[in-house]
Amino acid sequence: MASTPSPASRRKAGNAAATLAAGTKVHLNLDTYENEEPAEPFNFVLGGRAITAKDPGDIDWRLLADIDDPDAFADTVLEEDDAVYFKDYTPFPARKLNALSTAYREHYGLGNPGN
C-alpha cells in the first residue's frame, strides 16, 4: 500500500496545487516564489565602517514592525557583527539616527514610521 505524501513533503516539492480543491486556480505560489529583481543594497558608513543593511523584502514581516527602535533596527536589518558595532557606537546623535532611518525607509519604499 502506497503512503500519501505529507503536506510538508508536497510543499518541498513545490506541489501546492495538490492541497487545493480540484479546479481551484492558484494566483501565486509562495512556496516557489523568488524575487526576480533584487533591490540595490542599502549601504551606509558609521565611524569609518561600511555597513550593508538587509533588504526588508527578505526579512520576516513580523520583525519589521519594530525597526523604528534603534536596537531592533540593528538586530533586524544588520548582520550580527555590524549590529553589535552599531549599538556600541558612541556618540551617535539622534539627528544621524533619524537620517539613517529615513534614508533606509526611502530606499526601500517603506514609508514613514507608523504608516
C-alpha distances in whole Angstrom, upper triangle without the diagonal:
4,7,10,13,15,19,20,18,19,23,23,22,24,22,24,24,20,21,24,24,24,27,29,31,31,34,34,31,32,29,30,34,36,40,42,45,46,49,52,52,54,57,60,62,63,66,65,62,59,56,53,52,48,47,47,44,42,42,40,42,43,45,47,48,51,52,56,56,57,55,52,53,53,50,48,49,51,49,50,53,54,54,55,58,58,59,61,63,67,69,66,68,67,68,66,63,63,64,61,59,60,60,56,55,57,56,52,53,52,56,58,57,56,55
4,7,9,12,16,17,15,15,19,19,18,20,18,20,20,17,18,21,22,22,25,26,28,27,31,30,27,28,25,26,30,33,36,38,41,42,45,48,48,51,53,56,59,60,62,62,58,56,53,50,48,45,44,43,40,38,39,37,39,40,42,44,45,48,49,52,53,54,52,49,49,50,47,45,46,47,46,46,49,51,50,52,55,55,55,58,60,64,66,63,65,63,65,63,60,60,60,57,55,57,56,52,52,54,52,49,50,49,52,54,53,52,52
4,6,9,12,14,12,13,16,17,16,19,16,18,19,15,16,19,20,21,24,24,26,26,29,28,25,26,23,24,28,31,34,36,39,40,43,46,46,48,50,53,56,57,59,59,55,53,50,47,45,42,41,40,37,35,36,34,36,36,38,41,42,44,46,49,49,51,49,45,46,47,43,41,43,44,43,43,47,48,47,49,52,52,52,55,57,60,62,60,62,60,62,60,56,57,57,54,52,54,53,50,49,51,49,46,47,46,49,51,50,49,48
4,6,9,11,10,10,13,14,14,16,13,15,15,11,12,15,16,17,21,21,23,22,25,25,22,23,20,22,25,28,32,33,37,37,40,43,43,46,48,51,54,55,57,57,54,51,48,45,43,39,38,37,35,33,33,31,33,33,36,38,39,42,43,46,47,48,46,43,44,44,41,39,40,42,41,42,45,46,45,47,50,50,50,53,55,58,60,58,60,58,59,57,54,54,55,52,49,51,50,47,46,48,47,43,44,43,46,48,47,46,45
4,7,8,6,6,10,11,10,13,11,12,13,10,11,15,17,18,21,20,22,20,23,22,19,19,16,18,22,24,28,30,33,34,37,40,40,42,44,47,50,51,54,54,50,48,44,41,39,36,35,34,31,29,30,28,30,30,32,35,36,39,40,43,44,45,43,40,40,41,38,36,37,38,37,38,41,43,42,44,47,47,47,50,52,55,57,54,56,54,56,54,50,51,51,48,46,47,47,43,43,45,43,40,41,40,43,45,44,43,42
4,5,5,6,9,10,11,13,11,12,14,11,10,14,16,18,21,20,22,20,23,21,18,18,15,18,21,23,27,29,32,32,35,38,38,40,42,45,48,49,51,51,48,46,42,39,37,34,33,32,29,27,27,25,27,27,29,32,33,35,37,40,41,42,40,37,38,38,35,33,34,36,35,36,39,40,39,41,44,44,44,47,49,52,54,51,53,51,53,51,48,48,49,46,43,45,45,41,40,42,41,38,39,37,40,43,41,40,40
4,6,5,6,9,10,11,9,9,11,9,8,11,14,16,19,17,19,17,19,18,15,14,12,15,18,21,24,26,30,30,32,36,35,37,40,43,45,46,49,49,46,43,40,37,35,31,30,28,26,24,24,22,24,24,26,29,30,32,34,37,38,39,38,34,35,36,33,30,32,34,33,34,37,38,37,39,42,42,42,45,47,50,52,49,51,49,50,48,45,45,46,43,40,42,42,38,37,39,38,34,35,34,37,39,38,37,36
4,5,5,6,9,10,10,10,13,12,11,14,18,19,22,20,21,18,20,18,15,14,11,14,16,19,22,25,28,28,30,33,33,35,37,40,42,43,46,46,42,40,37,34,32,28,27,26,24,22,22,20,22,22,24,27,28,31,32,35,36,37,35,32,32,33,30,28,29,31,30,30,34,35,34,36,39,39,39,42,44,47,49,46,48,46,48,46,42,43,43,40,38,40,40,36,35,37,36,32,34,33,36,38,37,36,35
4,5,5,6,9,9,10,13,11,12,15,18,19,22,21,21,19,21,19,15,15,12,14,17,19,23,25,28,28,31,34,34,36,38,41,44,45,48,47,44,41,38,35,33,30,29,28,26,24,24,22,25,26,27,29,31,34,34,38,38,39,38,34,35,35,32,30,31,32,31,32,35,37,36,38,41,41,41,44,46,49,51,49,50,49,50,48,45,45,46,42,40,42,41,38,37,39,38,34,36,35,38,40,39,39,38
4,5,5,6,5,7,9,8,8,12,15,16,18,17,17,15,18,16,13,13,10,12,15,18,22,23,27,27,30,34,34,36,39,42,44,46,49,48,45,42,39,36,34,30,29,28,25,23,24,23,24,26,28,29,31,34,35,38,39,40,39,35,35,36,33,31,32,33,33,34,37,38,37,40,42,42,42,45,47,50,52,49,51,49,50,48,45,45,46,42,40,42,41,37,37,39,37,33,35,34,37,40,39,38,37
4,5,5,6,6,9,9,9,12,16,17,19,17,17,14,16,14,10,10,6,9,12,15,18,20,24,24,27,30,30,32,35,38,41,42,45,45,41,39,35,32,30,26,25,24,21,20,21,19,21,22,24,26,28,30,31,34,35,36,35,32,32,32,30,27,28,30,29,30,34,34,34,36,39,38,39,42,43,47,48,46,47,45,46,44,41,41,42,39,37,38,37,34,33,35,33,30,31,30,33,36,35,35,33
4,5,8,9,12,12,13,16,19,20,22,20,20,17,19,16,12,12,8,9,13,14,18,20,23,23,26,29,29,32,34,37,40,41,44,43,40,37,34,31,29,26,25,24,22,19,21,19,22,23,25,26,29,31,31,35,36,36,35,32,32,32,29,27,27,29,28,29,32,33,33,35,38,37,38,41,42,46,48,45,47,45,46,44,41,42,42,38,37,38,37,34,33,35,33,30,32,31,34,37,36,36,35
4,5,8,11,11,12,15,18,19,20,19,18,16,18,16,12,13,9,9,13,15,19,20,24,24,28,31,31,34,36,39,42,43,46,46,42,39,37,33,32,28,27,27,24,22,23,22,25,26,28,29,32,34,34,38,39,39,38,35,35,35,33,30,30,32,31,32,35,36,36,38,41,40,41,44,46,49,51,48,50,48,49,47,44,44,44,41,39,40,39,36,35,37,35,32,33,33,36,39,39,38,37
4,6,8,9,11,13,16,17,18,16,15,12,14,12,8,9,6,6,10,12,16,17,21,22,25,28,29,32,34,38,41,42,45,45,41,38,35,32,30,26,25,24,21,20,22,21,22,24,26,27,29,32,32,36,37,38,37,33,33,34,32,29,29,31,30,32,35,35,35,38,40,39,40,43,45,48,50,47,48,46,47,45,42,42,42,39,37,38,37,34,33,34,32,29,30,30,33,36,36,36,34
4,5,6,8,10,13,13,15,14,13,11,14,12,9,11,9,9,13,16,19,20,24,25,28,32,32,35,38,41,44,46,49,48,45,42,39,35,34,30,28,27,24,23,24,23,24,26,28,29,31,34,35,38,39,41,40,36,36,37,34,31,32,34,33,35,38,39,38,41,43,42,43,46,48,51,53,50,51,49,50,48,45,45,45,42,40,41,40,36,36,37,35,32,33,32,35,38,38,37,36
4,5,6,7,11,12,13,11,11,9,11,10,7,9,7,9,12,15,18,20,24,25,27,31,32,34,37,40,43,45,48,48,44,41,38,35,32,29,27,26,22,21,23,21,22,24,26,27,29,32,33,36,37,39,38,34,34,35,33,30,30,33,33,34,38,38,37,40,42,41,42,45,46,50,51,48,49,47,48,46,43,43,43,40,38,39,38,35,33,35,34,30,31,30,33,36,35,35,33
4,5,5,8,8,9,8,8,7,11,11,9,11,11,12,14,18,21,22,25,27,30,33,34,37,40,43,46,48,51,51,47,44,41,38,36,32,29,28,25,25,26,24,25,27,29,30,31,35,35,38,40,42,41,37,37,39,36,33,34,36,36,38,41,41,40,44,46,45,45,49,50,53,54,51,52,50,50,49,46,45,45,43,40,41,41,37,36,37,36,32,32,32,35,38,38,37,35
4,6,8,8,11,10,12,11,14,14,12,14,13,14,17,20,24,25,29,30,33,36,37,39,42,45,48,50,53,53,49,47,43,40,38,34,32,31,28,27,28,26,27,28,31,32,33,37,38,41,42,44,43,39,39,40,38,35,36,38,38,39,43,43,42,45,47,46,47,50,52,55,56,53,54,52,53,51,48,48,48,45,43,44,43,40,39,40,39,35,36,35,38,41,40,39,37
4,7,9,11,10,12,11,14,14,12,14,12,15,17,21,24,26,29,30,33,36,37,39,42,45,48,49,52,52,49,46,43,39,37,33,31,30,27,26,27,24,25,26,29,30,31,34,36,39,40,42,41,37,37,39,36,33,34,37,37,38,42,42,41,44,46,45,45,49,50,53,55,52,53,50,51,50,47,46,47,44,42,42,42,39,37,39,38,34,35,34,36,39,38,37,35
4,6,8,6,9,9,12,13,12,14,14,16,18,21,24,26,29,30,33,36,37,39,42,45,49,50,53,53,50,47,44,40,38,34,32,30,27,27,28,25,25,27,30,31,31,35,36,39,41,42,42,38,38,40,38,34,35,38,38,40,43,43,42,45,48,46,47,50,51,54,56,52,53,51,51,50,47,46,47,44,42,42,42,39,37,39,38,34,34,33,36,38,38,36,34
4,6,6,9,10,14,15,15,17,17,19,21,25,27,29,32,33,36,40,41,42,46,49,52,53,57,57,54,51,47,44,41,38,35,33,30,30,31,29,29,30,33,34,34,38,39,42,44,46,45,41,42,43,41,38,39,42,42,44,47,47,46,49,51,50,50,54,55,58,59,56,57,54,55,53,50,49,50,48,45,45,45,42,40,41,41,37,37,36,38,41,40,39,37
4,6,9,11,14,16,16,19,19,20,22,25,28,29,33,34,37,41,42,44,47,50,54,55,59,59,55,52,49,46,43,39,37,35,32,32,33,31,31,33,36,36,37,41,42,45,46,48,48,44,44,46,44,40,41,44,44,46,49,49,48,51,53,52,53,56,57,60,61,58,59,56,57,55,53,52,52,50,47,47,47,44,42,43,42,39,38,38,40,43,43,41,39
4,6,9,12,15,15,19,19,20,21,25,27,28,31,33,36,39,41,43,47,50,53,55,58,58,55,52,49,45,43,39,36,35,31,32,33,31,31,33,36,36,37,41,42,44,46,48,48,44,44,46,44,41,41,44,44,46,50,49,48,52,54,52,53,56,57,60,61,58,58,56,56,55,52,51,51,49,46,46,46,43,41,42,41,37,37,37,39,42,42,41,38
4,6,9,12,13,16,17,18,19,22,25,25,29,31,33,36,38,40,43,46,50,51,55,55,52,49,46,42,39,36,33,31,28,29,30,28,27,29,32,33,33,37,38,40,43,45,44,41,40,42,41,37,38,40,41,43,47,46,45,48,50,49,49,53,54,57,58,54,55,52,52,51,48,47,47,45,43,43,42,40,37,38,38,34,33,33,35,38,38,37,34
4,6,9,11,14,15,16,16,20,22,22,25,27,30,33,35,37,41,44,47,49,53,52,49,46,43,40,37,34,31,29,26,27,28,26,26,28,31,31,32,36,36,39,41,43,43,39,39,41,39,35,36,39,39,42,45,44,43,47,48,47,48,51,52,55,56,52,53,50,50,49,46,45,45,43,40,40,40,37,35,36,35,31,31,31,33,36,36,35,33
4,6,7,10,12,12,12,16,18,19,22,24,26,30,32,34,37,40,44,45,49,49,46,43,40,36,33,30,27,26,22,23,24,23,23,25,28,28,29,32,33,36,38,40,39,36,35,37,35,32,32,35,35,38,41,40,40,43,45,43,44,48,48,51,52,49,49,47,47,46,43,42,42,40,37,37,37,34,32,33,32,28,28,28,30,33,34,33,30
4,7,10,12,12,11,15,16,17,20,22,24,27,29,31,35,38,41,43,47,47,44,40,37,34,31,28,25,23,20,21,23,22,21,24,26,26,27,30,31,33,36,37,38,34,33,35,34,30,30,33,34,36,40,39,38,41,43,41,42,46,46,49,50,46,47,44,44,43,40,39,39,37,34,34,34,31,29,29,29,25,25,25,27,30,31,30,27
4,6,9,9,8,11,13,14,17,19,21,24,26,28,31,35,38,40,43,43,40,37,34,30,28,24,21,20,17,17,19,18,18,21,23,23,24,28,28,31,33,34,34,31,30,32,30,27,27,29,30,33,36,35,34,38,39,38,39,42,43,46,47,43,44,42,42,40,38,36,36,34,32,32,31,28,26,27,26,23,22,23,25,28,29,28,26
4,5,6,6,10,13,14,17,19,21,25,26,28,31,35,38,40,43,43,40,37,33,30,27,24,21,20,17,17,18,17,18,20,23,23,25,28,28,31,33,34,34,30,30,31,30,26,26,29,29,31,35,34,33,37,38,37,38,42,42,45,47,43,44,42,42,41,38,37,37,35,32,33,32,29,28,29,27,24,24,24,27,30,30,30,27
4,5,5,8,11,13,16,17,19,23,23,25,29,32,35,36,40,40,36,33,30,27,24,21,18,17,13,13,15,14,14,17,19,19,21,24,25,28,30,31,30,27,26,28,26,22,22,25,25,28,31,30,30,33,35,34,34,38,39,42,43,40,41,39,39,37,35,34,34,31,29,30,29,26,25,26,25,21,22,21,24,27,27,27,25
4,6,9,12,15,18,18,21,24,24,27,30,33,36,37,41,40,37,34,31,27,25,21,20,19,15,14,16,15,16,18,20,21,23,26,26,30,31,32,31,28,27,28,26,23,23,26,25,27,31,31,30,33,35,34,35,38,40,43,44,41,43,41,41,39,36,36,36,33,31,32,31,28,27,29,27,24,25,24,28,30,30,30,28
4,6,10,12,15,16,19,22,23,26,29,32,35,37,40,40,36,33,30,27,25,21,19,19,15,14,17,16,18,21,22,23,25,28,28,31,33,33,33,29,28,29,27,24,24,26,26,28,31,31,31,34,36,35,36,39,40,43,45,42,43,41,42,39,37,37,36,33,32,32,31,28,27,28,26,23,24,24,28,31,31,31,29
4,7,9,12,13,16,19,20,23,26,29,33,35,38,37,34,31,28,24,22,19,16,16,12,12,15,15,16,19,20,20,23,26,25,28,30,31,31,27,26,27,26,22,22,24,24,27,30,29,29,32,34,33,34,37,38,41,42,39,40,38,38,36,34,34,33,30,28,29,28,25,24,25,23,19,21,21,24,27,28,28,26
4,6,9,10,13,16,17,20,23,26,30,32,35,34,31,28,25,21,20,16,14,14,11,10,13,14,16,19,20,19,23,25,24,27,29,29,29,26,24,25,24,21,20,22,22,25,27,26,27,30,31,30,32,35,35,39,40,37,38,36,36,34,32,32,31,28,27,27,26,22,22,23,20,17,19,20,23,26,27,28,26
4,6,6,9,13,14,17,20,23,27,29,33,32,29,25,23,19,17,14,11,12,9,9,13,14,15,19,19,18,21,24,22,25,27,27,28,25,23,24,23,20,18,20,21,24,26,25,25,29,30,28,30,33,33,37,38,34,36,34,34,31,29,29,28,25,24,24,22,19,19,20,17,14,16,17,21,24,25,26,24
4,6,10,13,15,18,21,25,28,31,34,33,30,26,24,20,19,17,14,15,12,12,16,18,19,23,23,22,25,27,25,28,30,30,31,28,26,26,26,23,21,23,23,27,29,27,28,31,32,31,33,36,36,39,40,37,38,36,35,33,31,31,29,27,26,26,24,21,21,21,18,16,17,19,23,26,27,28,26
4,6,9,12,15,18,22,25,28,31,30,27,24,22,18,17,15,12,14,11,12,16,18,19,23,23,21,24,26,24,26,29,28,29,27,24,25,25,22,19,21,22,25,27,25,26,30,30,29,31,34,33,36,37,34,35,33,33,30,29,28,27,24,23,23,21,18,19,18,15,13,15,17,21,24,26,27,25
4,7,8,12,15,18,22,24,28,27,24,20,18,14,13,11,8,11,9,10,13,16,17,21,20,18,22,23,21,23,26,25,26,23,21,21,21,18,16,17,18,22,23,22,22,26,26,25,27,30,30,33,34,30,32,30,30,27,25,25,24,21,20,20,18,15,16,16,13,11,14,15,19,22,23,25,23
4,6,9,12,15,19,22,25,24,22,18,16,13,12,10,7,10,9,10,13,17,17,20,19,17,20,22,19,21,24,23,24,22,19,20,20,18,14,16,18,21,23,20,21,25,25,23,26,28,28,30,31,28,29,27,26,24,22,22,20,18,17,17,14,12,13,12,9,8,11,13,16,19,21,23,21
4,7,9,13,16,19,23,21,19,15,14,11,11,10,9,12,12,13,15,19,19,23,21,19,22,23,20,22,24,23,24,22,19,19,21,18,15,15,17,21,22,19,20,24,23,21,25,27,26,28,29,26,27,26,25,22,21,21,19,16,17,17,13,12,13,12,9,9,12,15,17,20,22,24,23
4,6,10,13,16,19,18,16,12,10,7,7,7,7,10,11,12,14,17,18,21,19,17,20,21,17,19,21,20,21,19,16,16,17,15,12,12,13,17,18,15,17,20,19,18,21,23,22,25,26,23,24,24,23,20,19,19,17,14,15,15,12,10,12,13,9,9,13,15,17,20,21,23,23
4,7,11,13,17,16,14,11,8,6,6,7,8,10,12,13,14,18,18,21,18,16,19,19,15,17,18,17,18,17,14,14,16,14,10,11,13,16,17,14,15,18,17,15,18,21,19,22,22,19,21,20,19,16,15,15,13,10,11,12,9,7,10,10,7,8,12,13,16,17,18,21,21
4,7,10,13,12,10,7,6,4,6,9,11,13,16,16,17,20,21,23,20,18,21,20,17,18,19,17,18,18,14,13,16,15,11,11,12,16,15,12,14,17,15,13,17,19,17,20,20,17,19,19,18,15,14,16,13,10,12,13,10,9,13,13,10,12,15,16,18,19,20,24,24
4,7,10,10,8,6,5,7,8,12,13,16,18,19,19,22,23,24,21,19,22,20,17,17,18,15,17,17,14,13,16,16,12,11,13,16,15,11,13,15,13,11,15,16,14,16,17,14,16,16,15,11,12,13,11,8,11,12,10,9,13,14,12,14,17,17,19,19,20,23,24
4,7,6,5,5,6,9,11,15,17,19,22,22,22,25,26,27,24,22,24,22,19,19,19,16,17,19,16,14,17,18,15,13,14,16,14,11,13,15,12,10,14,15,12,14,14,13,14,16,15,11,12,14,12,10,13,15,13,13,16,17,15,18,21,21,22,22,22,26,27
4,5,5,7,7,11,12,16,19,20,23,23,22,25,26,27,23,22,24,22,18,18,18,14,15,17,15,13,16,17,15,13,14,15,13,10,11,12,9,8,11,11,8,10,11,9,12,14,13,10,10,14,12,10,13,16,14,14,18,19,18,20,22,22,23,23,22,26,27
4,6,9,10,14,16,19,22,24,27,27,26,29,30,30,26,25,27,25,21,21,20,17,17,20,18,15,18,20,18,16,17,17,14,12,13,13,10,9,12,11,8,9,10,10,12,15,15,12,13,16,15,14,17,19,18,18,21,22,21,24,26,26,27,26,26,29,31
4,7,10,13,16,19,22,24,27,26,26,30,31,31,28,27,29,27,23,24,23,19,20,22,20,17,20,22,19,16,17,18,15,12,15,15,11,12,15,14,11,13,14,13,16,18,18,14,16,19,17,15,18,20,18,19,22,23,21,24,26,27,28,28,28,31,32
4,6,10,13,16,19,21,24,23,23,26,28,29,25,24,27,24,21,22,21,18,18,20,17,15,17,19,16,13,13,14,12,9,12,13,9,10,13,13,11,13,15,14,17,19,19,15,15,18,17,14,17,20,17,17,21,22,20,22,25,25,27,26,26,30,31
4,7,10,13,16,19,21,20,21,24,26,27,24,22,25,24,20,21,21,18,18,19,17,14,17,17,14,12,12,14,12,9,12,14,11,11,15,15,13,16,17,16,18,20,19,15,16,18,16,13,16,18,15,15,18,19,17,19,22,22,24,25,25,28,29
4,6,10,13,15,18,17,17,20,22,23,20,19,22,20,17,18,18,15,15,16,13,11,13,14,10,8,9,11,10,7,9,12,10,9,13,14,13,16,17,15,18,18,19,15,14,17,15,12,14,16,14,12,16,17,15,16,20,20,22,22,22,25,26
4,7,9,12,15,14,14,18,19,21,18,17,20,19,16,18,18,16,16,16,13,11,13,12,9,7,8,12,12,9,11,14,13,12,15,17,16,19,20,18,20,20,20,16,15,17,16,12,13,15,13,11,14,15,13,13,17,17,20,21,21,24,24
4,7,9,12,11,11,15,16,17,14,13,16,15,12,14,15,13,14,13,10,9,11,9,5,5,8,11,12,9,10,13,13,11,14,17,16,19,21,18,19,19,19,16,14,15,14,11,11,13,11,8,11,13,11,11,14,14,17,18,18,20,21
4,6,8,7,8,11,13,15,12,11,15,15,12,15,16,15,15,13,10,10,11,8,5,6,8,11,13,11,12,15,16,14,16,19,19,23,24,21,23,22,22,19,17,18,17,14,13,15,13,10,12,14,12,10,14,13,17,18,18,20,20
4,5,6,7,11,12,14,13,11,14,15,13,15,17,17,17,15,12,13,13,10,7,10,12,15,17,15,15,19,19,17,20,23,22,25,26,23,24,23,23,20,18,18,18,14,13,15,13,9,10,12,10,8,11,11,15,17,17,19,18
4,5,5,8,8,11,9,7,11,12,10,13,15,15,16,13,11,13,13,9,7,11,13,16,18,16,16,19,20,18,19,23,23,26,27,23,24,22,23,21,18,18,18,15,13,14,13,10,9,12,10,7,10,9,12,14,14,16,15
4,6,8,8,12,11,10,13,15,14,16,19,19,20,16,14,16,16,12,11,14,15,18,21,19,19,22,24,22,23,27,27,30,30,27,28,26,26,24,22,21,21,18,16,17,16,13,12,14,12,9,11,10,14,16,17,18,17
4,7,9,12,11,10,14,16,14,18,19,19,19,16,14,15,14,11,10,12,13,16,19,18,17,21,22,21,22,25,26,29,30,27,29,27,27,25,22,23,22,19,18,19,18,14,14,17,15,12,14,13,17,19,19,20,20
4,6,8,7,7,11,12,11,15,16,17,16,13,12,13,11,8,8,11,12,14,18,16,15,19,20,19,20,23,24,27,28,25,27,25,26,24,21,21,22,18,16,18,18,14,14,17,15,12,15,13,16,18,17,18,18
4,5,6,7,10,12,12,16,17,18,17,13,13,15,13,9,11,14,15,16,20,19,17,21,23,21,21,25,26,29,30,27,29,27,28,26,23,23,24,21,18,20,21,17,16,19,18,15,17,14,18,19,17,18,18
4,5,5,7,10,11,14,15,17,17,13,13,15,14,10,12,15,17,19,22,21,19,22,24,22,22,26,27,30,31,27,28,26,27,25,22,22,23,20,17,19,19,16,14,17,17,14,15,12,15,16,15,14,14
4,6,6,8,10,13,14,16,16,12,13,15,13,10,13,16,18,19,22,21,19,21,24,22,21,25,26,29,30,27,28,25,27,26,22,22,24,21,18,20,21,18,16,20,20,17,17,14,17,17,15,14,15
4,6,6,8,11,11,13,12,8,9,11,9,7,9,12,14,15,19,18,15,18,20,18,18,21,23,25,27,23,25,22,24,23,19,19,21,18,15,18,19,16,15,18,18,16,17,14,16,16,14,14,15
4,5,5,9,10,12,12,9,8,11,10,7,9,12,15,16,19,18,15,18,20,18,18,21,22,25,26,22,23,20,22,20,17,17,18,16,13,15,16,12,11,15,15,12,13,10,12,13,11,11,12
4,6,8,9,12,13,9,10,13,13,10,12,15,18,19,22,20,18,20,22,19,19,23,24,25,26,23,23,20,22,21,17,17,19,17,13,15,17,14,13,16,17,15,15,11,12,12,9,9,10
4,5,6,9,9,6,7,11,10,9,11,14,17,17,20,18,15,17,19,17,16,19,20,22,23,20,20,17,19,19,15,15,17,15,12,15,17,14,13,17,18,16,16,13,14,13,10,10,12
4,5,7,8,5,4,8,9,7,8,11,14,15,18,15,13,16,17,14,13,17,18,20,20,17,18,15,17,16,12,12,14,12,9,11,13,11,10,14,15,13,14,11,12,11,9,11,13
4,6,9,7,6,10,12,11,11,14,17,18,20,17,15,17,18,15,14,18,18,19,19,16,15,12,14,14,10,9,12,11,7,10,13,11,10,14,15,15,15,12,12,10,7,9,12
4,6,5,6,9,10,10,12,13,17,16,18,16,13,15,16,13,11,15,16,17,17,14,14,12,14,14,10,11,14,12,10,13,15,14,13,17,18,18,18,15,16,13,10,12,15
4,5,5,6,9,10,11,11,14,14,15,13,10,12,12,9,8,11,12,13,14,11,12,10,13,12,8,10,12,10,9,12,14,13,14,17,18,18,19,16,17,15,13,15,18
4,5,5,6,8,10,10,13,12,13,12,8,9,11,9,7,10,12,14,15,13,14,13,16,15,11,13,16,13,12,16,17,15,16,20,20,20,21,19,20,18,15,17,20
4,5,5,6,8,10,12,12,14,13,9,12,14,11,10,14,15,17,19,16,17,15,18,17,13,14,16,14,12,15,17,14,15,18,19,17,19,16,18,16,14,15,18
4,6,5,6,8,11,12,14,11,9,12,13,10,10,14,14,16,18,14,16,14,16,14,10,12,13,10,9,12,13,10,11,15,15,14,16,14,15,14,12,15,17
4,6,6,5,8,8,10,8,5,8,9,7,7,11,12,14,16,13,16,15,17,14,11,13,15,11,11,14,15,12,14,17,17,16,19,17,19,18,16,18,20
4,6,6,8,7,10,9,6,8,11,10,9,12,14,17,19,17,19,18,20,18,15,17,18,15,14,17,18,15,16,20,19,18,20,18,20,20,17,19,21
4,6,8,9,12,11,8,12,14,12,12,16,17,20,22,19,21,19,21,19,15,17,18,14,13,16,16,13,14,17,16,15,17,15,17,18,16,17,19
4,7,9,12,10,8,12,13,11,13,16,16,19,21,18,20,18,20,17,14,15,16,12,11,14,13,10,12,15,13,12,15,13,16,17,16,18,19
4,6,8,6,5,9,10,9,11,14,14,17,19,17,19,19,20,17,14,16,17,13,13,16,15,12,14,17,15,15,18,17,19,20,19,21,22
4,6,5,6,9,10,10,12,14,15,19,21,19,22,22,23,20,18,20,20,16,16,20,18,15,18,20,18,18,21,20,23,23,22,25,26
4,5,5,6,9,10,11,12,14,18,20,19,22,22,24,21,18,21,22,18,18,22,21,18,20,23,22,21,24,23,25,25,24,26,27
4,5,5,6,9,10,11,12,16,19,18,21,22,23,20,18,22,22,18,19,23,21,19,22,25,23,23,26,25,27,27,26,28,30
4,5,5,6,9,10,10,14,16,15,18,19,20,17,15,18,18,15,16,19,18,16,19,21,19,20,23,22,24,24,23,26,27
4,5,5,6,9,10,13,16,14,17,17,19,16,14,17,17,14,14,18,18,15,18,21,19,19,22,21,23,22,21,23,25
4,5,5,6,9,12,15,14,17,18,20,18,15,19,20,17,17,21,21,19,21,24,23,23,26,24,26,25,23,26,28
4,6,5,6,10,12,12,15,17,18,15,14,18,18,15,17,20,19,18,21,23,22,23,26,25,26,25,24,27,29
4,6,5,9,11,9,12,13,15,12,10,14,15,12,13,17,16,15,18,20,19,20,23,21,23,22,20,23,25
4,6,8,11,9,12,13,16,13,11,15,16,14,14,18,18,17,19,22,22,22,25,23,24,22,20,23,25
4,6,9,9,13,14,17,15,13,17,18,16,17,21,21,20,23,25,25,26,28,26,27,26,24,26,29
4,6,6,10,12,14,12,11,15,16,14,16,19,19,19,21,24,23,25,27,25,26,25,23,26,29
3,5,8,11,13,12,12,15,16,15,17,20,20,20,23,25,25,27,29,27,28,26,24,27,30
4,6,10,11,10,11,14,15,15,17,19,20,20,23,25,25,27,29,27,27,25,24,27,29
4,7,8,7,7,10,11,11,13,16,16,17,19,21,21,23,25,23,23,21,20,23,26
4,5,6,7,9,10,11,13,15,16,17,19,20,21,23,24,23,22,20,19,22,24
4,5,5,6,8,10,10,12,14,15,16,18,20,21,22,20,19,17,15,18,21
4,6,5,6,9,10,11,12,14,15,16,18,20,21,20,19,16,16,19,21
4,5,5,6,9,10,10,12,14,15,16,19,20,19,18,16,16,20,21
4,5,5,6,9,10,11,12,14,15,17,18,17,16,14,14,17,19
4,5,5,6,8,10,11,12,14,16,16,15,14,11,11,14,16
4,6,5,6,9,10,10,12,14,15,14,14,12,13,17,18
4,5,5,6,9,10,10,12,14,13,14,13,13,17,18
4,6,5,6,9,10,11,12,10,11,9,9,13,14
4,6,5,6,8,10,10,9,9,8,9,13,13
4,6,5,6,9,10,10,10,10,12,16,16
4,6,5,6,8,8,10,10,11,15,15
4,6,5,6,5,6,7,9,12,11
4,5,5,6,7,8,11,14,13
4,6,8,10,12,14,17,16
4,6,9,11,13,16,14
4,6,9,12,14,11
4,7,8,10,8
4,7,9,6
4,6,6
4,6
4
